[in-house]
């Protein structure tokens, strides 16, 4: 069984939609738990910074794919401004 409680970022808490997506795949969850809190913070901020629901959903899908492939931070993004 996959747990619902997962590690958070340094500033941001994991929103429900991203938490559900991350916990739905054991490989993604393993990578998520292995990356640094700062890296998790950047994934969370990248996903939630989308203005439209469609953008956010696309970013969640991309995040899952990249995390599943072992990529530890969002690519081609300046980073979370909240650090």
C-alpha positions, 0 to 999 in steps of 0.5 A: 500500500502506498502512503498518503503522507509524503515529504514536503518542500522547504516552503511549499506544502504538497497540494492534494492533486500533486500528492495523489499523483506522486503516491499513485506510482511507487517509482515516482514516490521513491524518487520524490522521497529521495530528492532534497526538500529544496528540489521538492519545493521547486517541483511544487512551485513549478506545478502550482505556478501554472495559471490555468487548471489545464497547465497545472494538469500538464505539469503534474503529468510531466513531473511524474514522467520526469521523476519516474525517469530519475530527474530530480528538478524541473528543467528549463525553469528559473526555480522557485522564487520563494527560497 
